[in-house]
Amino acid sequence: KKRYVGWKWESLSQAEGKFDAKGIETVRRDSCGVVQKIMVKSLRMLFKDPDLSMIKKYLQRQFQKILSNQVSLQDLIFSKEVKLGSYA
């Protein structure tokens, strides 16, 4: 399956690349919003500066927010689309 993430340029004149992700948690609908937000921010940080200690600190701060209930309840809800008549 296609699973990749990176910066995408569509022309030589394009000054800045566009963040593009396929098949990972940032674009999948079967994970909660907080996972998607943390993944996107972590990946952007990694592409900007490959210093893993900065990403580790960011993740620790985010996990601490989750554990201390400082995250919106809406961001912790898993949602999955189900088509009527196809759910067994």
Backbone as CSV, one residue per row, in Angstrom:
resi,resn,N_x,N_y,N_z,CA_x,CA_y,CA_z,C_x,C_y,C_z
1,LYS,0.840,-1.192,0.000,0.000,0.000,0.000,0.870,1.235,0.000
2,LYS,0.309,2.316,-0.513,1.031,3.588,-0.527,1.059,4.169,0.876
3,ARG,2.250,4.370,1.392,2.430,5.029,2.684,3.667,5.891,2.579
4,TYR,3.459,7.179,2.413,4.615,8.062,2.338,4.234,9.461,2.798
5,VAL,5.271,10.226,3.109,5.086,11.605,3.523,6.301,12.402,3.072
6,GLY,6.080,13.645,2.693,7.198,14.477,2.273,6.729,15.819,1.748
7,TRP,7.656,16.596,1.233,7.357,17.872,0.598,7.229,17.644,-0.897
8,LYS,6.262,18.278,-1.506,6.000,18.080,-2.923,6.092,19.414,-3.648
9,TRP,6.856,19.426,-4.735,6.930,20.576,-5.625,6.341,20.150,-6.960
10,GLU,5.456,20.955,-7.511,4.807,20.609,-8.771,5.393,21.345,-9.963
11,SER,6.229,22.342,-9.701,6.891,23.058,-10.791,8.203,23.642,-10.280
12,LEU,9.090,23.960,-11.195,10.375,24.535,-10.818,10.223,25.945,-10.257
13,SER,9.160,26.629,-10.642,8.943,27.991,-10.174,8.308,28.051,-8.781
14,GLN,7.847,26.932,-8.295,7.210,26.892,-6.982,8.266,27.133,-5.901
15,ALA,8.077,28.193,-5.116,9.074,28.596,-4.123,9.121,27.649,-2.922
16,GLU,7.968,27.215,-2.471,7.913,26.393,-1.272,7.136,25.117,-1.556
17,GLY,7.626,24.003,-1.022,6.957,22.728,-1.224,5.678,22.623,-0.412
18,LYS,4.822,21.708,-0.811,3.567,21.459,-0.123,3.691,20.142,0.644
19,PHE,3.248,20.130,1.897,3.285,18.929,2.713,2.309,17.915,2.126
20,ASP,2.786,16.713,1.835,1.948,15.690,1.217,2.105,14.387,1.981
21,ALA,0.990,13.778,2.366,1.017,12.522,3.112,-0.024,11.580,2.530
22,LYS,0.350,10.332,2.377,-0.564,9.314,1.860,-0.492,8.063,2.736
23,GLY,-1.643,7.586,3.152,-1.738,6.310,3.821,-1.295,6.252,5.264
24,ILE,-0.834,7.368,5.843,-0.403,7.334,7.236,-1.463,7.988,8.112
25,GLU,-1.230,7.999,9.406,-2.226,8.461,10.369,-2.664,9.908,10.172
26,THR,-1.874,10.704,9.483,-2.253,12.107,9.284,-3.437,12.263,8.351
27,VAL,-3.691,11.281,7.512,-4.789,11.381,6.552,-5.837,10.288,6.722
28,ARG,-5.590,9.348,7.594,-6.548,8.255,7.792,-7.698,8.716,8.689
29,ARG,-8.873,8.150,8.458,-10.039,8.543,9.245,-10.270,7.641,10.442
30,ASP,-9.441,6.622,10.628,-9.678,5.699,11.733,-8.770,5.973,12.933
31,SER,-8.297,7.197,13.060,-7.565,7.585,14.267,-8.153,8.891,14.777
32,CYS,-7.852,9.224,16.012,-8.436,10.432,16.594,-7.643,11.676,16.179
33,GLY,-8.259,12.817,16.333,-7.683,14.075,15.888,-6.355,14.422,16.535
34,VAL,-6.211,14.092,17.805,-4.967,14.422,18.494,-3.784,13.669,17.877
35,VAL,-3.991,12.452,17.444,-2.931,11.680,16.790,-2.542,12.341,15.480
36,GLN,-3.519,12.740,14.710,-3.254,13.395,13.429,-2.482,14.696,13.617
37,LYS,-2.904,15.510,14.575,-2.239,16.786,14.806,-0.796,16.596,15.276
38,ILE,-0.590,15.666,16.190,0.757,15.415,16.711,1.656,14.858,15.613
39,MET,1.128,13.963,14.798,1.927,13.386,13.710,2.347,14.441,12.693
40,VAL,1.413,15.287,12.273,1.738,16.320,11.288,2.805,17.256,11.837
41,LYS,2.609,17.720,13.059,3.580,18.645,13.663,4.948,17.975,13.804
42,SER,4.976,16.714,14.240,6.237,15.991,14.408,6.954,15.818,13.067
43,LEU,6.216,15.454,12.042,6.820,15.262,10.722,7.347,16.571,10.149
44,ARG,6.581,17.640,10.316,7.051,18.945,9.844,8.327,19.354,10.575
45,MET,8.376,19.097,11.879,9.580,19.406,12.657,10.763,18.582,12.162
46,LEU,10.522,17.330,11.865,11.581,16.437,11.396,12.136,16.894,10.054
47,PHE,11.253,17.314,9.149,11.708,17.771,7.835,12.455,19.103,7.928
48,LYS,12.043,19.939,8.863,12.687,21.242,9.013,14.069,21.112,9.655
49,ASP,14.159,20.295,10.706,15.410,20.115,11.434,15.441,18.685,11.964
50,PRO,16.364,17.861,11.481,16.376,16.446,11.881,16.904,16.184,13.298
51,ASP,16.846,17.183,14.168,17.268,17.016,15.561,16.154,16.286,16.327
52,LEU,16.363,15.025,16.611,15.322,14.216,17.241,15.038,14.631,18.679
53,SER,15.979,15.296,19.335,15.737,15.715,20.716,14.619,16.759,20.788
54,MET,14.514,17.619,19.775,13.436,18.614,19.746,12.078,17.944,19.567
55,ILE,12.045,16.933,18.717,10.794,16.204,18.496,10.410,15.435,19.753
56,LYS,11.394,14.854,20.418,11.139,14.119,21.662,10.540,15.055,22.717
57,LYS,11.081,16.266,22.857,10.549,17.234,23.823,9.121,17.627,23.465
58,TYR,8.881,17.838,22.171,7.530,18.185,21.723,6.545,17.068,22.070
59,LEU,6.927,15.827,21.777,6.044,14.696,22.062,5.794,14.549,23.555
60,GLN,6.815,14.731,24.365,6.635,14.637,25.819,5.668,15.701,26.322
61,ARG,5.763,16.932,25.776,4.828,17.996,26.170,3.400,17.630,25.773
62,GLN,3.234,17.082,24.566,1.893,16.721,24.103,1.311,15.576,24.928
63,PHE,2.121,14.580,25.259,1.640,13.467,26.075,1.266,13.951,27.473
64,GLN,2.042,14.901,28.004,1.719,15.458,29.315,0.386,16.204,29.267
65,LYS,0.122,16.917,28.183,-1.164,17.600,28.019,-2.319,16.601,28.016
66,ILE,-2.114,15.485,27.319,-3.163,14.450,27.258,-3.411,13.877,28.646
67,LEU,-2.333,13.558,29.359,-2.472,12.957,30.684,-3.075,13.919,31.712
68,SER,-2.896,15.216,31.508,-3.434,16.187,32.459,-4.752,16.808,31.968
69,ASN,-5.399,16.159,31.021,-6.716,16.575,30.508,-6.727,17.991,29.949
70,GLN,-5.668,18.403,29.290,-5.609,19.726,28.676,-5.873,19.657,27.173
71,VAL,-6.403,18.537,26.708,-6.709,18.335,25.294,-8.224,18.303,25.144
72,SER,-8.707,18.895,24.099,-10.143,18.903,23.843,-10.678,17.472,23.715
73,LEU,-11.804,17.233,24.317,-12.439,15.915,24.233,-12.734,15.551,22.780
74,GLN,-13.066,16.545,21.980,-13.350,16.318,20.559,-12.141,15.710,19.837
75,ASP,-10.935,16.091,20.238,-9.721,15.568,19.610,-9.420,14.123,20.000
76,LEU,-10.093,13.615,21.027,-9.852,12.246,21.477,-10.900,11.257,20.965
77,ILE,-11.853,11.736,20.188,-12.931,10.884,19.684,-12.499,10.207,18.387
78,PHE,-12.671,8.899,18.345,-12.427,8.143,17.116,-13.708,8.187,16.300
79,SER,-13.577,8.480,15.029,-14.763,8.477,14.173,-14.458,7.673,12.918
80,LYS,-15.420,6.915,12.511,-15.267,6.086,11.319,-16.557,6.197,10.526
81,GLU,-16.418,6.375,9.229,-17.586,6.501,8.368,-18.133,5.116,8.059
82,VAL,-19.441,4.969,8.225,-20.107,3.707,7.921,-21.247,4.013,6.939
83,LYS,-21.277,3.298,5.832,-22.351,3.486,4.870,-23.563,2.683,5.303
84,LEU,-24.730,3.304,5.229,-25.958,2.619,5.631,-26.193,1.396,4.768
85,GLY,-26.554,0.305,5.411,-26.840,-0.922,4.668,-25.619,-1.804,4.459
86,SER,-24.431,-1.299,4.722,-23.229,-2.129,4.498,-22.604,-2.603,5.804
87,TYR,-23.113,-2.123,6.929,-22.538,-2.500,8.225,-23.179,-3.801,8.691
88,ALA,-22.344,-4.800,8.950,-22.879,-6.111,9.371,-22.946,-6.205,10.881
